């Protein structure tokens, strides 16, 4: 679309949304039909020239959200899901809310780091284009594996984020796990790898989920050839409950002593904590223990979560809490 067409979209949108003119008035002034104005407004929204939000000024935090703030210094965005909803529907509703929050967070010049996975793939599918400049989208964890490469899957998620934000892409073109810690150490010395890691470290926003070893909607890292059966059995034996950015974690938030993390390419919780805005997206009761571990490790500033799972996390943390 050329500059003239963009200017027309902006003119129509400004008249309708900021100057409070009617479609009929705009149509008369432009010499077009009302249906044409309606189409232009729709296109302006689709291209991200118009963002519509619902403000809730001075709305008090719910008791659940207050507990998350007090315990983990995290802003909890609770998503209401109807009773009896399937895990697929639950994920879809949480992903929709997360996509809106991410879209409103991104501004000119941001570097958005994303960790691939089932949840973030769902978020990507709900992103709407916005008009921002100078944005970079980068990977927080490598995506290759020894059997199916994994790179097309990871690349499609990065691409969807990049298209929504008119951004440059910088995937982390590495395996999720090296076979040998020494290989990772050698790769970390390569200039090409150092460039990718530098872009990742410059992230101003991070968007990621939490993987669970026992989730009903199984996390991609546990279902798609990234770990052998022996690997997964070893994780259970060591008390691992899940991962953040494919860095394994226990329910108490510990991760540094796990041997597999010496082979992992994902951002560690300590590295994540250097990013100013960190949006963690979680749905489903099976994520209760891994999310509790992630929160104890301090990985998030924002949490987008269905209310049932949020309550389950707080109850697991402290069964004596009264949330009603």
C-alpha positions as CSV (number, residue, x, y, z in Angstrom):
1,X,0.0,0.0,0.0
2,X,1.4,3.4,-1.0
3,X,1.7,6.5,1.2
4,X,-1.4,8.1,-0.4
5,X,-3.6,5.1,0.6
6,X,-2.1,5.1,4.1
7,X,-2.9,8.8,4.5
8,X,-6.5,8.2,3.4
9,X,-6.8,5.4,6.0
10,X,-5.4,7.7,8.7
11,X,-7.6,10.6,7.7
12,X,-10.8,8.5,7.8
13,X,-9.8,6.9,11.2
14,X,-8.9,10.2,12.8
15,X,-12.2,11.8,11.7
16,X,-14.3,8.9,13.0
17,X,-12.4,8.0,16.2
18,X,-10.9,11.3,17.4
19,X,-13.1,13.9,15.8
20,X,-16.4,12.0,16.4
21,X,-17.7,12.4,12.9
22,X,-20.3,10.0,11.6
23,X,-19.6,7.6,8.7
24,X,-22.3,9.5,6.7
25,X,-20.5,12.8,7.2
26,X,-17.1,11.4,6.3
27,X,-18.6,9.7,3.2
28,X,-20.3,13.0,2.1
29,X,-17.0,15.0,2.5
30,X,-15.0,12.4,0.6
31,X,-17.6,11.8,-2.1
32,X,-17.8,8.1,-1.4
33,X,-20.4,5.7,0.0
34,X,-20.9,4.9,3.6
35,X,-19.9,1.2,2.9
36,X,-16.6,2.5,1.6
37,X,-15.9,4.4,4.8
38,X,-16.8,1.3,6.8
39,X,-14.4,-0.7,4.7
40,X,-11.6,1.9,5.2
41,X,-12.1,1.9,8.9
42,X,-12.0,-1.9,9.0
43,X,-8.7,-1.9,7.0
44,X,-7.2,0.8,9.3
45,X,-7.9,-1.6,12.3
46,X,-6.5,-4.6,10.4
47,X,-3.3,-2.7,9.5
48,X,-2.8,-1.6,13.1
49,X,-3.4,2.1,12.5
50,X,-6.2,2.0,15.0
51,X,-6.0,0.2,18.4
52,X,-9.1,-0.2,20.5
53,X,-8.8,-0.9,24.2
54,X,-11.2,-1.1,27.1
55,X,-10.0,1.0,30.0
56,X,-11.0,0.1,33.5
57,X,-9.8,3.1,35.6
58,X,-9.3,2.6,39.3
59,X,-10.5,-1.0,39.1
60,X,-9.3,-2.6,42.4
61,X,-7.1,-5.7,42.1
62,X,-8.9,-8.9,42.9
63,X,-7.8,-10.8,45.9
64,X,-6.1,-13.4,43.7
65,X,-4.2,-10.8,41.9
66,X,-3.2,-9.1,45.1
67,X,-1.7,-12.4,46.4
68,X,0.4,-12.8,43.2
69,X,1.6,-9.2,43.6
70,X,2.6,-9.7,47.2
71,X,4.2,-13.1,46.9
72,X,6.0,-12.8,43.5
73,X,5.9,-9.0,42.6
74,X,4.0,-10.0,39.4
75,X,1.0,-8.3,37.8
76,X,-1.5,-11.1,37.3
77,X,-4.0,-10.7,34.4
78,X,-6.7,-13.2,35.1
79,X,-8.8,-14.7,32.4
80,X,-12.3,-16.0,33.1
81,X,-12.9,-19.4,31.5
82,X,-16.3,-21.1,31.7
83,X,-16.6,-24.2,33.9
84,X,-16.0,-27.4,32.0
85,X,-14.1,-25.8,29.2
86,X,-11.6,-28.0,27.3
87,X,-7.9,-27.4,27.7
88,X,-7.9,-26.2,24.0
89,X,-10.5,-23.6,24.7
90,X,-8.8,-22.6,27.9
91,X,-5.5,-22.0,26.1
92,X,-7.3,-20.1,23.3
93,X,-8.9,-17.7,25.6
94,X,-5.7,-17.1,27.6
95,X,-3.8,-16.6,24.4
96,X,-6.2,-14.0,23.1
97,X,-5.8,-12.0,26.2
98,X,-2.0,-12.4,26.1
99,X,-1.9,-11.3,22.5
100,X,-3.7,-8.1,23.4
101,X,-1.4,-7.3,26.3
102,X,1.7,-8.0,24.2
103,X,0.4,-5.8,21.4
104,X,-0.3,-2.9,23.8
105,X,3.2,-3.3,25.3
106,X,5.3,-3.1,22.1
107,X,6.4,0.4,21.1
108,X,8.9,1.9,18.6
109,X,12.5,0.5,19.0
110,X,11.6,-2.5,21.2
111,X,13.4,-5.8,20.9
112,X,10.8,-8.5,21.6
113,X,12.3,-11.9,22.7
114,X,10.0,-14.9,22.4
115,X,10.4,-18.5,23.6
116,X,8.7,-20.9,21.2
117,X,6.2,-23.5,22.4
118,X,2.6,-24.6,22.3
119,X,1.4,-21.6,24.3
120,X,3.3,-18.9,22.5
121,X,2.3,-20.4,19.2
122,X,-1.3,-19.8,20.3
123,X,-0.5,-16.2,21.2
124,X,1.1,-15.6,17.8
125,X,-2.1,-16.7,16.1
126,X,-4.1,-14.0,17.8
127,X,-1.7,-11.0,17.2
128,X,-3.0,-8.0,15.3
129,X,-0.7,-5.8,13.2
130,X,0.2,-2.5,14.8
131,X,2.0,0.5,13.3
132,X,5.4,0.6,15.1
133,X,8.9,1.2,13.8
134,X,12.4,-0.2,14.5
135,X,11.2,-3.3,16.3
136,X,13.3,-6.5,16.4
137,X,11.9,-10.0,17.2
138,X,14.4,-12.5,18.5
139,X,14.5,-16.0,19.9
140,X,15.0,-16.6,23.6
141,X,15.9,-20.3,23.0
142,X,17.3,-22.4,20.2
143,X,14.8,-24.7,18.4
144,X,16.8,-27.3,16.5
145,X,16.6,-31.0,17.4
146,X,18.3,-34.2,16.1
147,X,15.4,-35.7,14.2
148,X,13.0,-33.1,12.7
149,X,15.2,-30.0,13.1
150,X,12.3,-28.1,14.7
151,X,13.4,-24.9,12.9
152,X,10.3,-24.5,10.6
153,X,8.0,-24.6,13.7
154,X,10.1,-22.1,15.6
155,X,10.5,-19.9,12.5
156,X,6.8,-19.7,11.9
157,X,6.2,-18.3,15.4
158,X,9.0,-15.8,15.1
159,X,7.6,-14.8,11.7
160,X,4.1,-14.2,13.0
161,X,5.4,-11.9,15.7
162,X,7.6,-10.1,13.2
163,X,4.8,-9.6,10.8
164,X,2.5,-8.2,13.5
165,X,5.1,-5.6,14.5
166,X,6.7,-4.9,11.1
167,X,9.9,-6.1,12.7
168,X,13.3,-7.5,11.8
169,X,13.8,-11.2,12.7
170,X,16.7,-12.6,14.6
171,X,16.0,-16.3,15.4
172,X,18.4,-18.1,17.7
173,X,19.7,-20.6,15.0
174,X,20.9,-23.2,17.5
175,X,19.6,-26.5,18.8
176,X,17.5,-26.4,21.9
177,X,20.0,-28.7,23.6
178,X,23.6,-29.6,22.6
179,X,24.7,-33.2,23.1
180,X,27.7,-32.1,25.1
181,X,28.2,-29.1,27.4
182,X,31.6,-28.6,25.8
183,X,30.0,-28.0,22.4
184,X,27.9,-25.2,23.8
185,X,30.9,-23.6,25.4
186,X,32.7,-23.7,22.1
187,X,29.7,-22.3,20.2
188,X,29.3,-19.5,22.8
189,X,32.8,-18.4,21.7
190,X,31.8,-18.1,18.0
191,X,31.3,-14.5,16.7
192,X,28.0,-15.4,15.0
193,X,26.6,-16.9,18.2
194,X,27.8,-14.0,20.2
195,X,25.9,-11.6,17.9
196,X,22.7,-13.6,18.4
197,X,23.2,-13.7,22.1
198,X,23.8,-9.9,22.2
199,X,20.5,-9.3,20.4
200,X,18.8,-11.6,22.8
201,X,20.4,-9.8,25.8
202,X,19.1,-6.5,24.5
203,X,15.5,-7.6,24.7
204,X,13.2,-5.0,26.3
205,X,10.1,-7.3,26.3
206,X,10.1,-11.1,26.7
207,X,7.1,-13.3,25.9
208,X,7.2,-17.0,27.1
209,X,5.2,-19.8,28.5
210,X,6.0,-22.5,31.0
211,X,6.4,-26.1,30.0
212,X,5.1,-28.9,32.1
213,X,6.3,-32.5,32.2
214,X,2.8,-33.7,32.9
215,X,0.6,-31.2,31.0
216,X,-2.5,-32.5,29.2
217,X,-1.7,-30.3,26.2
218,X,1.9,-31.5,26.2
219,X,4.6,-28.9,25.9
220,X,6.3,-29.0,22.5
221,X,9.7,-29.7,24.0
222,X,8.5,-32.9,25.6
223,X,6.5,-34.2,22.6
224,X,8.7,-33.4,19.6
225,X,12.0,-35.2,19.8
226,X,13.9,-32.7,21.9
227,X,14.5,-35.1,24.8
228,X,14.9,-38.8,24.9
229,X,12.9,-41.1,27.2
230,X,16.1,-41.4,29.3
231,X,16.4,-37.6,29.5
232,X,12.8,-37.3,30.7
233,X,13.1,-40.1,33.2
234,X,16.2,-38.4,34.6
235,X,14.4,-35.1,34.9
236,X,11.7,-36.7,37.0
237,X,14.3,-38.3,39.2
238,X,15.9,-34.9,39.8
239,X,12.6,-33.3,40.8
240,X,12.2,-31.3,37.6
241,X,8.6,-30.2,37.0
242,X,8.9,-28.2,33.8
243,X,10.9,-25.5,32.0
244,X,11.1,-21.9,31.1
245,X,12.7,-21.2,27.7
246,X,13.8,-24.9,27.7
247,X,15.8,-24.4,30.9
248,X,14.6,-27.0,33.3
249,X,13.3,-26.0,36.7
250,X,12.2,-27.5,40.0
251,X,9.1,-26.5,41.9
252,X,11.3,-24.6,44.5
253,X,12.7,-22.5,41.6
254,X,16.1,-24.1,41.5
255,X,17.8,-24.9,38.2
256,X,21.5,-24.1,38.3
257,X,22.7,-27.5,39.4
258,X,20.8,-29.5,36.7
259,X,23.2,-31.1,34.3
260,X,20.9,-30.8,31.3
261,X,20.9,-27.0,31.7
262,X,24.6,-27.0,30.9
263,X,23.5,-28.2,27.4
264,X,20.5,-25.9,27.0
265,X,20.6,-22.8,24.8
266,X,17.6,-21.0,26.4
267,X,17.8,-17.9,28.6
268,X,18.2,-18.8,32.2
269,X,15.9,-17.3,34.9
270,X,18.8,-15.1,35.9
271,X,19.2,-13.8,32.4
272,X,15.5,-13.3,31.9
273,X,15.4,-11.1,35.0
274,X,17.5,-8.5,33.2
275,X,14.7,-7.9,30.7
276,X,12.5,-5.0,31.8
277,X,9.1,-6.4,30.8
278,X,8.6,-10.2,31.0
279,X,5.2,-11.5,30.1
280,X,4.6,-15.1,31.1
281,X,1.5,-16.9,29.6
282,X,0.1,-20.0,31.2
283,X,-3.1,-22.0,31.1
284,X,-4.2,-25.4,32.6
285,X,-4.0,-26.9,36.0
286,X,-1.2,-29.3,34.9
287,X,1.0,-26.2,34.8
288,X,0.5,-25.4,38.5
289,X,3.8,-26.9,39.8
290,X,6.1,-25.6,37.0
291,X,4.6,-22.2,37.2
292,X,5.1,-22.0,40.9
293,X,8.8,-22.9,40.3
294,X,9.1,-20.3,37.6
295,X,7.5,-17.6,39.8
296,X,9.8,-18.5,42.7
297,X,12.7,-18.1,40.3
298,X,11.5,-14.5,39.6
299,X,11.1,-14.9,35.8
300,X,8.0,-12.7,35.2
301,X,6.8,-9.1,35.7
302,X,3.4,-10.0,34.1
303,X,1.4,-13.2,34.3
304,X,-1.5,-14.0,31.9
305,X,-3.4,-16.9,33.3
306,X,-6.8,-18.5,33.6
307,X,-8.3,-17.9,37.1
308,X,-8.7,-21.6,37.9
309,X,-4.9,-22.2,37.5
310,X,-4.1,-19.0,39.3
311,X,-6.1,-20.2,42.3
312,X,-4.4,-23.6,42.1
313,X,-1.0,-22.1,42.2
314,X,-1.8,-20.0,45.3
315,X,-3.3,-23.0,47.0
316,X,-0.2,-25.1,46.2
317,X,2.0,-22.3,47.6
318,X,0.0,-22.0,50.8
319,X,-3.0,-24.3,51.4
320,X,-4.1,-22.0,54.2
321,X,-4.8,-19.0,51.9
322,X,-8.4,-17.9,51.8
323,X,-9.3,-16.5,48.4
324,X,-13.0,-16.1,48.5
